[in-house]
Amino acid sequence: QDGVLQQLPHDQLMRMAPALVAAVVDLNRQGVMHNDITPSNILKFRSSSAGYVLGLCDLGAASCSAAEALAVSVLPEAYRPLMSPTLYSPVMNLMYSSAEALLLQTLGPSSDMQSLVFSLMTLDGIQLPWELAAAAGECKQ
């Protein structure tokens, strides 16, 4: 069935995952950071030649480093520290956020890749360590 995935069989996910990695790498090479890779932003589509393919959607939180840097460069000097792209670190979904996002650091290609790995683990039926800790009551406020 087409649409948002809940979980995929391991062998099927492993056949489809390289295309997602390539999509993230391609976005990042063009200076675009997705910033919100989660299982709900990975869609499954029927393909006439490949059976099914996975696609990445929802670029609503995406950032483009070149565009942000240009936008900041035209601001008056007094406002630049408030709008610096190095401070831009949206945390859209804590469960799948990279370490950089959680620490409010500059996001880069590794941030998107970390979020993709966490999402693929979830789609493979693997509980993330922080999910297990929360379920065991080991998380601190």
Beta strands, then each sheet from edge to edge (+ up, - down):
strand 1: 3-4
strand 2: 32-33
strand 3: 42-47
strand 4: 51-56
strand 5: 63-64
sheet 1: 1+ 3- 4+
sheet 2: 2+ 5-
end
